[in-house]
Amino acid sequence: MQPYLFPYIGYFQLIAAADRFVLYDDVNFIKQGWINRNNILVNGAPYRFTVPIQSVSSFVAINEVLLDPRLYPAWREKFLKTLTQAYAKAPHFQKTFELVKSVLDPFATHVVQLAYSSVEAVCGHVGIPTTIVPSSSIYRNNELRAQERILDICRQEGAAHYINAQGGVGLYDRVVFKEHGFKLSFVQPVISVYPQGKSTFVPGLSIIDVLMFNSPEKVRTMVMDTQLN
């Protein structure tokens, strides 16, 4: 999967379902995607936060996208203040706030640093033991595209079973994977309802919201509640 910034819980359910999770950081950056933005809860409604980046085309690799050095420092401070105002009364505010603050490195230069760090930090916080590997660091198969590249990564890893998000159903063919000796499954996200203070439950927010209202042990239980199809 592409590296997302503090993604929603379904992303972590995919990570938890695997022994080895490949962070697809050398594919094209998708504008209006989830690489540098997500939603938290402010005054009972979804609030979109977006980390400022330098202007890029859709043909630039994710790991090449730079943060905007003029805007990022001020955005960071403003976002941390927004978190405090929105979640100060949440039962797990302090630890979650410190986690987010540590991820938003004031000296970071690339958006992938923040996205990668957010995923690793959350996994460490809730106890997901899956190994995370950036695709740019090992496979050297950028000339391949789509399904063929995934198959090559599976070969290099000596994999028996490839698991993808539900959105991959239309992209990957079970018959082709079987012909190459791999089982193919998809994670069906399970979105558990949890108390969000006085608000009516809003699903699908950033994992930040989940962490604010639930203990690491509870979040780990929610993350491990995966269904494959």
N, C-alpha and C positions, 0 to 999 in steps of 0.2 A: 504494500500500500504506500501511497505517497505520504510524506511526513506532514501531519496536520498539527496545528497549534492547539494544545489542550482539547483534543477531539472529544466527541460524545462517547458515552459508555460502550456503544456497540463496537467501536474501534478497538477498545481494550478487550472486549469479548473475543474478537478475532485474534488478538495477540495471545490471550490466555489459552486459546484452542490449539496453539502451535508450539512446537519445540524450538523452532527457529523462525524469527519474523524478519522479513526482508523489507527494509525501509527504502522505497523506490525514489531515491533522491536525485538521480541523473536523467530523469525524463522531463519533458517540457512542463514548465510552470503553467498552471491554469488560472487565468484571471477570473475573479469572482468565485474562486473555489474556497477551500477551507485551510489552505496552507498558512495563511497569515491572519485568519479571522475566525470568530466563533460567536456564540451567544451566551450571555449570562442573564440572571434575573434581576431586574431593577424595577421597583415599585409594582411587582406582580406581573410584569410583562417582559418578553425577550428583549434584550438590549445587545445590539451588534457591536463588537469591538474589532478593530482592524489595526494591525501593526503597520505603520507606514514604511513603505519600501520605495526604492527608486523605480522610475518608470522602466518597464520591461515589455518586450514583445512576448508572444506565445511560443516563440521558438528558442527561448532561453531556458537552460536546465535549472531545475529547482535549486540545486546546490550552488548556483552562480548568482542567485538573486540577492542583491544587497539591501540592507536596511537603509532608510533615509537618515543620514547622520545629523541632519538639521532638525528633523521632526521627532525622531525616535526618543531622545532623552525626555522631552516634555511630555510626549504621549505616555511613556512609562510612568512618570510621576502622576499624571492625571488618571491613568487606569488604576493604579494602586489606591488612589483616593476614592475612585468610584467603587472599587471592591469593598473598601472600608465602610463607605456610606450604605452600600447595599446589603452587606452581610455581617456587620459588626455584632448583631445579636444571634447569628447562627451558632449552633452548638460547637462546631469545629472550625470556627473562623480563624483563630490564631495560627494553628498549625498549617492550615490550607493557605493562608495569607503568606506565611513565611516560605512555603513551597513555591508559590507563584512568584514571589519576589526574587527567590534564588534563580529561578528559570529565566526571568527577564534580566539577563546580564546587561548592566549598563555599558559594557565594553564590547558587546556582540557586534559583529559586522554583517553577518548573513542571516537571513530569515530561517534557513535550515538549522542553524545552531539553536534557535529558540524552539522550533518545532521538535527537533530530535531530543533536546533537553527536557521538554515538557512531557514527552512520552516516557522517557527513561525515569524521570523523577516520580511520575505517578506510579509506574510499575514498581519502583523501589518502595514507595510509600505504602502501597497496599499489598505488596508481597506477590507480584507476578514474576515467576522465575525465568520466563522465556528469554532466550538470547536474541538480541536485536542487532541486525547487520545492515549497514548502509550498502545499497547495491553498487555505489560508485567505488567502494573500497576493495572489491574482490572479484567480480565476475568477468569483467572485460568483454562484454558481449553487446555493446551499444549498437552494433550493426544490425542486430536482430530486432524484430518488432513484435509487439503484441504477444499473441499466444506462443510464438516460436521462442521468444526470449524467456518466457516463463518456463517453458519446457527445458530450455538449456540450463536455467538456474536449478531446476529440479535435478537434472542429470549431474551437475557439478556438486550438488549437495548430497547426492546419493539418497534422495528422498523416496519415500514410498507413497506418501499421501500429500496432496496439495490442497490447502484450504484457502478460500477466497471469501470476500464479502459478498453479500447477497446481490449487490449491483453487478457482479461479474457473471451472473447467470447467462446473460446474452452475449458474453465475450469469449467464454471458454467452453470447449466441447468435451463432454465426458468420454465420448467414444475415442477421440483423438488422444486424450490423456491415457486411457486404458491401453490403446495400441502402443504407447511408449512406456507402459509399465507403471503408471501412476494412477492412484485413486484420486478423484476430484470431488470435493465437497464444498458447500457454501454455508457460512454461518448465518443463521436467522437471528437477528438482534432480539433480545428480550429486554424490554424497557420496564423496569419495576417502578411502581409508584412509591414515593417517599414524601414525608412532610417537608414542605418548603415554607416554613414559618406560617404566616396567615394567608398565604396566597393559594389560589386554586392551582393544582398541579399542572406544571408546564413541562412536557416531555422533550427529550432530544437536545437539551442544552449542553454546553461544554461540561466536561468532567469536573471543572471547578465547582459548579453548582452541586453536583453529587457529593463532592468531598466536603463542602461546607456544611451539609446537613447529615452526613453519615460518617461513622467511625471507619478507619481503614479496614477493620475486620468485616464490617458490614458491606463496604464497597467491594472487598475481595469476593465475598459471597455472591454479590450481584454480578460481578464480572465473570465468575466461574459458571454462572447459570447460562450456559451456551447450548444452542441447539444446532445440529448439523443436518443439512438435507442435500 
